[in-house]
């Protein structure tokens, strides 16, 4: 079925130059989605994968140990999609007041993405609904850094934005004009709350992501908030108990296609192709998260058994091992603070853990040494440094959906 574009194009004039802006129609799509057997099967597999991931989180002795790393992985990936150069190692170094390998502003931006997700999850657990107000609160947290100061943190835009080009008249895509924003956002919030009709949770997450990106309600940070919205929606609707999903890895790997399909919804109303891709991404991301969680648990168990053979040093070794799971890149001083062990004991034990191959030193200095739980970080880092896949769909329009 070929449906009309999901919205209307309006002519706007700014400083005497007319241009055309796109105002999306309210969700859910009209006419209704065409649920082919292939698309239904794709969503069934995605839901099954999410169920497995949720079961893993329920069985973990301490889900917080994985949450620390998984949430940071999603933040790094989502920021990398927008061009931020910070790696996971850069973020972890920044968080312990060490100099990252990129400009500190990049690491700050990723750190604020972590904080924005944490804020959203905390508010949901306090009983606050997924709403425009919550998205504004998260945006304020996201842009709480020097680069974001002039981008009206926590406020919806009051001026026109455009993507690609030097002005709206030659832009690749122009979101709704400011005077249409309130109506678009009102309808968007109603959809999040299953009005005018209920929508299955995973379908809702896929539709809402596109709608948010199309509305582009902020001056900056729309891409990152829009991807965090996916995880929050799944939490709010009960498909996940913990934010262990990192869908941005799939989006980054298939970045050109990701943008192409978002554009296809706007220009052709092709929701089905986007939803097929979205469900594939959720299935792949959830399955990989399960594999990573299982590998981390196996690694932790194996290393715990090896450390237990250290004799009198086993107790201090296990204490450091436990602290390293909470913060896999850390300093000797921070390990002492986390465990209550003396500096001398920490340093002697770290020597033993280095000999076992559990930790490796990232610095070569006598004071303020930094260590990494080597294999733990390697497992979390999987996929972060892979270049995006390209195909025939990659073209200049890819810039249409940048974060701006």
HELIX and SHEET records of a PDB file:
HELIX    1   1 UNK A   37  UNK A   59  1                                  23    
HELIX    2   2 UNK A   63  UNK A   81  1                                  19    
HELIX    3   3 UNK A   88  UNK A   95  1                                   8    
HELIX    4   4 UNK A  104  UNK A  125  1                                  22    
HELIX    5   5 UNK A  132  UNK A  142  1                                  11    
HELIX    6   6 UNK A  146  UNK A  148  5                                   3    
HELIX    7   7 UNK A  168  UNK A  170  5                                   3    
HELIX    8   8 UNK A  178  UNK A  192  1                                  15    
HELIX    9   9 UNK A  201  UNK A  215  1                                  15    
HELIX   10  10 UNK A  222  UNK A  236  1                                  15    
HELIX   11  11 UNK A  248  UNK A  253  1                                   6    
HELIX   12  12 UNK A  255  UNK A  268  1                                  14    
HELIX   13  13 UNK A  271  UNK A  307  1                                  37    
HELIX   14  14 UNK A  308  UNK A  313  5                                   6    
HELIX   15  15 UNK A  314  UNK A  326  1                                  13    
HELIX   16  16 UNK A  332  UNK A  339  1                                   8    
HELIX   17  17 UNK A  343  UNK A  356  1                                  14    
HELIX   18  18 UNK A  374  UNK A  380  1                                   7    
HELIX   19  19 UNK A  396  UNK A  401  5                                   6    
SHEET    1   A 2 UNK A   7  UNK A  14  0                                        
SHEET    2   A 2 UNK A  17  UNK A  24 -1                                        
SHEET    1   B 3 UNK A 329  UNK A 331  0                                        
SHEET    2   B 3 UNK A 370  UNK A 373 -1                                        
SHEET    3   B 3 UNK A 359  UNK A 361 -1                                        
END                                                                             
